Amino acid sequence: MMDNRTYYITDIPHYDPQMGYEIIKAATYQETGIIRLLSGHEAFHVINYQDVKKILMDKTCLRSPSNEIGGPSVLPTLTPKELLLNLDFPDHTRVKQFVARDYSRSGLKWLEPVITRLVQGYAEKMALKKQPDLFTDLLDHVTADTNCTLLGLPLEDKHYFRTLNHIVQVADPNDVEDLVHRFELLYGYVMEHVQDKRHHSKDGLIARFVQNRENCQPPLNDAELTAILLGSVLGGDQNTLTVMTKIIYGLLYMPGIWRQLHDEPTLVPAMVEEMLRLTNLGSTSTFPRIVTQDIQLDTGVIPTGAAIHADVFLANRDPAVYYDPLLINPYRENNQHLQFGYGMHHCMGQELARLEINTVITLLTRQYPQMRLRHDNLNDQPWCEGIVLRRPYALPVII
C-alpha cells in the first residue's frame, strides 16, 4: 500500500535540535559563516555539501589540536587523545585498519540473528503491558544487549557502565566536575577489561583485540586499546540507541509510512538511509578541526591556523545535492549522506548501527503494522538534551 501523503522532517515535533553554537555570521550554501563554539573560540562554519566532504577528506585539517587545553571545542572537557575521533594521519589509519574487519558489514553479519532474538523477546514482554513504552521496554534493552554481546561485556554490568555512558554523552557543561569524574570511572572500567582485571567473554571483541594487539605495528598499548573499546562502549550503545529512537519516533509520527514499511519491507533500508540523512545525534554534528595550510573551498578560502566546523547536519540538507532536501523521500537515488562522516574519520560503528536499526524496524513493522504513538500532544513530549545525545525519554505506543 502506497502512502501518497507528503512528509517533511520539519513537521515532526522536536526532531531537529537547537545547535550548540552561537552564530556570528550566518553560513549559506554559497558562503562560509562564522560561529562561536562552546569553548568560546570562533570557527569558520561550512555547510556546503562538497566543501564539507573536502574538509573531512583533507589530511591537513587536523583534529588533535582541538583536543588540547585551550583548543577550540564543542565539548566542555578534553577526551583521551587516543580516541579515534582525536587521531590524525597516520595514527588514525594504523588504528582504524586494526578494527576494520570486525566492524565491517560482513564482520557483523553474525549479530543479525542475535538482534532478531532480542527484539522478538522484548517485543513479547512489551505486548503484555497495559501501557507499553517502546523505548524503555525494547529499544533501550536491544542496543545494550547487542553491544554487550559484541564486546563480551557481562550483562550484569549494564546498569553501571550505561549510567556512565549516558552522562558522558549528554556532556553537561554546567557540571564539568561530575562529567570528568564519570568519564574517569568509565575509562577505568574499560581499561580494567583490557588489563584482564574484569571478567568478559572470550568470544567478544575485547578478548579478540587484546589477543591480536601484536598484529598492529607498532603493537597497540593499553591506552590505545582502551580508547578503541571506549568508543565502542559509548557509540555502540548510546549513539545507536539515540539515532534508532529518533528515527522510529519519526516513522511512528507518520503512520502511513509505518504501514507502508509493513507492506513493502524491502523499502526499509532506503527509508533508514533517508532518515539517517535528516537526523542529528545531539547539538553538534561533528568536531572542529584546525587548518594547517590554506584550503580553497567553493565557498571561500580558510586560512592557516583557523578553526573550522564542517557541519554534516546542514550539509546533508544542501539543496544543490538533495532536491527538496527536507522532504522525507526514500526513493532518492545515490543518497550518499554524511551522517557517519566521510574519509578517514567515517564512523567505525556505522554498519553496526545500520544492522540494528534495519533489523528492529523490519521486525516491528512486520509484527505491529498498526503501532502508533500514544501521546496526544507530542509538543509536550520530554526530551533528553545533550551535546552528543538528544532523544525522547520515552516512546509510549499503542500496539
Steps between C-alpha positions, in 0.01 A plus 500: 500500500649833393476801730441798273533760775799731499707509818769752591749448781412843640140386552610259773490671842840549668685297237758762408740613775595842627863501391768560761671802351442873471466640150722802438466503122240268353632243255324430172553227245687761293702669774687393812378639831650551846380348827609509863557154646426388855867560584463866401711470185383629166495252214423513131162335447476294181167349393548449124489123434801485267707724726417291808608185315823670397580602857428152634735355238779755548789365710620857566182574698599357838287376788765454769569874568134546590536247781768696684467740791381829357403343167175573313239247608131419508552296818541639854808286572784317329472135395777236481742590221498137381130506404452452127314829472813679629758325281646630175690332219693268522405397857131486416558273200713262704232454767202500263649222289533286812124507565366535145414135433312443824284808443435435131161387371626146448679498834178587683267269309508245782319751724183511289337189655608625843322832443196319360470282810538801727232701320258208498557428867457857619205554264315207660551650846401848380177370347386376841512846654194721531698810406798387293795731452702412192808678632523364853348158426692415182739742328703580811554129567574390144787743442653427839477122471631505143798709601575274797486195272729662244760613751466215746390718791297335779131587483501552874735798448248682281354729761843612621669588174186619319429755772851633443452486122192715519663770711807509276293534181273770643823684594331761718720814497337614825658220704843434353639361825242220508541441126876454535452269799252279313723494194794388712287221649393383155855518366625302800228239450605440140871507589443229761351279229801565276732408787293187573405626846129456426315200363388509137406239244786350303277512190463879495704775339671597825671161523569492126656845486718433804613168354573651157660827613838383364353495148515879500836664437614616741285285732208676666567604858242491780398864451440448127297184556300672771425791268383269220272309733381811682375631166312173455359496853367852447411511132373145462261568785389862534561623145319209340217525752462874445482483121276192503261656750467822304453325167228273640337797674494678165361199315227448760403865460428408136261203540452464127874457453515248786225297334673533163817346646287207617363454149836564330772368733760533224458877535632500858873542416435798272270658758763452769762672284264789430425544870868472585565786258256719689584398857757652734643332810504799732569873489811450286545307177879482492810616683709805405831476319804725465612598150878455465521653152268721300213301355301614199131417521217578263368738765829676578857463624566380855836636622774306674449473876125554491246277672242351267167332567390278212128472572385156389144560621442797268710357217255210489232757418685679220240567226770479233540132590155406631197627312239626748743402778259502795261262325516146638548306178633142515508485120792740463778370276862499618417610855863539608430683825773600744329391822785261580770741388720458196856408419738401775265586786193317373326333792650167602160372613286607205428145381407395852253788520354416159464133590320572827272773366400305188439179692294668772283699258445202270387281788283763669319610183440135414361410842323826587380670179244705695742623766470871574619754754281532808570866580205727426726805485849424374606857573490405868723196449808533727839468330848440633710788365875440480801580287550150355162360607154637431190281500157450659501366854218264407299370204155404635320306228174328419566166334 
